[in-house]
Amino acid sequence: MSKTFEVKKGWINMWLWGLVGKDIAVDELIAKEIGDGNRVQNVKIDTQMSFLNGLVDFVTLGIYSPQSIKITGDYQPGSSK
């Protein structure tokens, strides 16, 4: 039986116009929400840039590019990855 999860975070660290850091942030957020040893499936990742995120991105010329993230999906408790 699969269960649904949803993770929202208003500020994740991304670098080089958002090209670096998203995978690490997603893995950490999912592991923190559902724990290790669970099989994750049907994952949807939405990222957005708020005005403040965009301002920081502009000031740093895209080197530091924070974004807001929302992750939804299903997982099976106790299954191996």
C-alpha atoms as one frame of an Amber mdcrd trajectory, in Angstrom:
protein
   0.000   0.000   0.000   1.547   3.300  -1.021   1.304   6.530   0.911   1.447
  10.091  -0.392   3.887  12.746   0.750   4.326  16.470   0.134   7.323  18.627
   1.016   7.459  22.416   0.699  10.452  24.596   1.367  10.619  28.316   0.713
  14.355  28.660   0.251  16.738  26.038  -1.165  20.321  26.752  -2.131  21.052
  26.470  -5.829  24.052  27.664  -7.788  24.888  28.792 -11.324  21.407  29.905
 -12.409  19.805  26.893 -10.742  21.841  24.280 -12.598  23.667  22.951  -9.518
  22.150  21.871  -6.216  18.608  20.822  -7.075  19.283  17.054  -6.999  21.008
  17.253  -3.622  18.215  19.363  -2.132  15.502  17.039  -3.460  17.206  13.909
  -2.098  17.721  15.492   1.325  14.157  16.796   1.589  12.602  13.461   0.595
  14.845  11.496   2.976  13.987  13.877   5.804  10.243  13.592   5.113   9.808
   9.823   4.655  13.083   8.343   5.957  15.507   5.919   4.374  14.513   2.458
   3.144  11.306   3.523   1.424  10.658   3.142  -2.291   9.684   6.492  -3.845
   7.608   6.732  -7.027   5.531   9.203  -9.047   7.535  12.194  -7.848   6.645
  15.680  -9.099   9.033  18.571  -8.419   7.941  22.192  -8.819  10.415  25.026
  -8.348   9.577  28.710  -8.310  11.527  31.892  -7.913   9.927  34.489  -5.638
  10.706  38.190  -5.916  13.251  37.945  -3.107  14.809  34.828  -4.672  15.067
  36.690  -7.976  16.594  39.734  -6.332  19.330  37.614  -4.730  19.893  35.865
  -8.072  20.223  39.235  -9.811  22.593  40.734  -7.217  24.901  37.694  -7.366
  24.720  37.579 -11.192  23.234  34.077 -11.055  26.078  32.524  -9.076  23.745
  31.971  -6.105  20.192  31.271  -7.231  17.832  30.328  -4.360  14.405  28.951
  -5.221  11.229  27.708  -3.558  10.427  24.027  -4.019   7.414  21.724  -3.689
   7.823  17.945  -3.982   4.901  15.516  -4.110   4.865  11.778  -4.677   4.104
   8.310  -3.397   6.192   5.912  -1.352   5.979   2.367  -0.067   7.036   2.066
   3.559   9.686  -0.532   4.338  10.669  -1.214   0.707  14.258  -0.908  -0.408
  15.198   1.818  -2.862
